[in-house]
Amino acid sequence: MTEPRSAEDVLALLEKAEKDEQGLPPVHRWQPDHQADIDIRIARDGRWYHEGSVIRREAMVRVFSTILRREGDDYFLVTPAEKLRIVVEDAPFVAVALEQVVDRGVAKLVFTTNVGATVVADARHPLRVETDPATGEPSPYLRVRDNLEALLGRNVFYQLVELAEQVQHQGEPWLAVRSDGEQFLVGPLG
């Protein structure tokens, strides 16, 4: 268990989440004429590959992550000059850390992604859990921005389950968490 944060620390963490989203390039407005495919792949574990080799420069991955856009099932790196299709195996980001904080009496779940972005689960950044019908294995996701999501790392999902409470959903017992006044279903009980 981590030590409780001071009010100043909580405020700084929440301000970072707001700044992370506001400081992004306006890729949704860019409509470049040049479009092509590039041999970049984001693996399910969040590692980025170029031509089969892991991109080891974290700064480069962070920059690429800020110009990422999703259109339907396709993902692109977009600049004012070009739009390059890449392959994303599952979700382009992975949530690698979770912290529950209380801001003015309201509990908030604060996630950190593998590219260093801070995101508070709320109405604009909902949590959802998909369950594989064949295996029953859950795949939990957090919307990071626009229609881009982060897959919650296994340890983060376990933390989320520990924070969950039992609720009734359609007459059945479920686990759910609350963040910034929103309730998110984690999974059915039993």
N, C-alpha and C positions, 0 to 999 in steps of 0.2 A: 504494500500500500504506500502511496506517495504522501508526503507531507502536505497539509492543506496550504493552499496559496494565499498570499495576502491579497487584500483588495486591489492594491496597485498591480500585482502580478496578474490577477484575473483581468483587469482592465487592459493591460498591455497585450495579453493573449487575444482578447476579443478584438482589440484594435488591429492586431496583426492579421486576423482573419478578414476583417473588412478591407484592409489595405491590399492584401494579396489578391482579392477579387477586383478591386478598382484599378490596380496598376497594370492590368493586362492590355496588350495591343488589341485594337478593334478588328479582329479577324472576321467578325460577322459582316463587316461592311466592305471588306476587300473582295473584288471580283476580277482577278487577274485573267488576262487572255491566255497565257501559257499554262497548260495543264499536262502533267505527265505522271508516270508511276516512278517511285524510287524504292530501292531495295532497303527499306527500313521496316523493322518489325518490333512491336512491343509485345513481349512474352507475357503470359498470365501472371508471372511473378513480378512484373513491373520493369524488368530489364529491357533496355533498348538495344537492338542489334542493327548494324549496317553491314550489308553484304556478308552476313553470317557471323560477324564478330561483334562481341559486346562493345558498346560505346562506353569507354571507361571515364571519359571526361564528364563529371557530374554537372559542371557548369553548362556544357553543351546540351545535355539532356534537359536541364532546367529551361534553357532558352527555347529549345524545340517544344517543350510542353506548353509554353505560353502562346505558341502560334498554331496550336492544334485545333481542328474543327471537325465536327462530325456532321455528315449529311446522310441521312438514312442509316444504312449499315456500313458506309464508307467513312474512312478517316483521312484527313489531309493535313499537311503542313502548309500554311498559307502565309504568303507575304504579298505586298502590293504588286509584285512582279510575277509571281508564279504560285501554282497550286499543285502540290505533289501528294499523290495518293500513297499511303503507307498501309501496312497490315497490323491490325490489333487483334491479338488472340482472344481476349476477353474484354477487359476494361483497360483504358489507357493509363490509369493510375492505380496505386495500391495504398490503402490507408494502413500506415505502419504504427501509429500511436493513437491512443484515446485518453482523454482526460475529462472528467466531469467537474464542472465548476458551477458556482452559484453566483449569479449577477443580479443584485437587487431582489433577492428572494426567488429568482427563477433559475432552475437547474438547466444547464446547457452541456451538451456533449460536444467536445471540441476534438476534431480529428486532425492529424498531420499526415500528409501523403509522402510517398517516396521521393517526390521532387520538392519537398519542403513547404508545400502550401498548407495553410491552416484553414479549416472549414468547420463552421458550426452547423450541426444538424438542425434544420428549421423548415419552415414551409417552402422556401426556395431551394433548400438542399435536403430533400427527404432521404430517409433510409428505406430500403426495400430488401426483401430476402426472396430469392428464387430457390425452389427446391427441385432437384433432379428427380423426376418421377420414377426412374428405374432404380436409383441407388438411395434416394431419400436424403442425399447430401445437400446441405444448404450452401447457397452462394449469396452472401450479403453485399449490398452495394450502397454507396452514398453518392448523390449527385454533387459533383464538385462545382461545375458551372455549365451554363447552357444545357446541352444534352450529353455532357461528358461525365462519366462516373469513375469512382474508385471502388475496386474490389476490396473488401475489408480483409486484412491479413488474418490468419487463423487465430493468433493470440489476441488481436483486437476484437474479433468476433466473440471469443471466450469472455473477454472483459465486458462486452456489451451484454451478453447473456447473464453475467453476474449482476449487472445493474438492472436487469429486467424484473418486472412485477407481473403477477398473474392478473389477467383481465378476461372479460367475457367478450367474445367476438362471434356473432351469428349463433349465439346460444352455446358456444363451445369455449373451453378454457384455452387461452393463448398466453404467451409471454409478450410483453410490450415494454418499450422504453419511452421516456418523455424527454424532450429537449426543446427549450425555448417555447414552451407552451403547446407543442405538438406531440401527438402520440404516434409511435411507429410500431407496427407489429413485427415481432421477431420470429415467431413460429408457434405452431399449435403444441399443446401439452398432450402427452399420451399417445 
